[in-house]
C-alpha cells in the first residue's frame, strides 16, 4: 500500500512542484511505482511532462467536482513506473477553481484510497496557500515534506505553517507526520544561504533532510523540455540531488514515526525563532 506524501508550504516559489516531479521520477527510476497528484490550480505538473491543455482526459477537477474515480484520471509519463493526475484547471477558469476550492475536505483522501494498492508512493503537489485544497492534501497524506528556500523571506511563513499543521494533525489527521524539511535552491557561495541553513538545522534539528537541492539549470529546464531532470541529464547536480533525496527517504528508519510527536511539538514550539 502506498505511502501518501504531501509536498506543501504556504510560500510560493520554494520548489514544491520541482520537488514533486523530480522526487517522483527518482522513486520510479529506483524501481518504485509512483503516482504524482497535482492539486495546485496552476497546473504546472502537466507542463513538466509535456502535456498541453488538450492532452488531458480528466484530472483533479473531475475528482473534486464530479466524483470521477482517481483511476480514470491517471496519465502516463516517459518513465514506466511514474504516473500522474493533472490539475486540469486553467488560468481563465476562475469558476472551476472556486468549485475545486469548495470540495469537502476529505474528497481527495477518498479518491486516493481507491488507488493506494496500485503504488508504492503517492506524492501530492500542493498549492502555495493554507486553503481547502491544501487541507484536502494534508488530510489524505501520511507524511509531509516542507521545502524551504534558502532565503530569509521563505522563513517568515514557516512558523505559521508549522502551527497549522500541528492543529490539523490533532483535529483531523492524527497519522500525519513529517518526512522532513527540504532545503532548496541552495547556493553555498552565498553567505545568507549558509546562515539560513544553519538556522533551520539548529531550530528543526533531526527533521531536516541531509540532502539539499542546489540551484541548477537542469531543474529549471524541466517545464521547457517537458520531462524530469533525470531524463534531461541524469548526471546533473539537480537530478543527482533528487536521487539522493529518494534514497535518504527510503533509508529512513521506522523510528522516525515513533519520535514524530515529540519532534513536531519541538518544531512548533521553536517555529517563531526560525525567522527571528
Protein Blocks (a to p, Z undefined) as FASTA:
>chain_A
ZZddddddfbghiopmmmmmmmmmmmmmnopacddddfbfnlmmmmmnopafklpfbdfk
lmmmnopafklmcccdfblklccdddfbdfklmmlmmmmmmpcfklmmmmmmmmmmmpmb
dcddddddfbfklmmmmmmpmbdcddddfbfklmmmmmmmmmmmmmmmmmmmmmbccfbd
cdehiafkbmklmmmmmmmmmmnmmmpcfbdcdddfklmmmmmnopafklmommbmklmm
mmmmmmmmmmpcfklmmmmmmmmmmmmmmmmmmmZZ
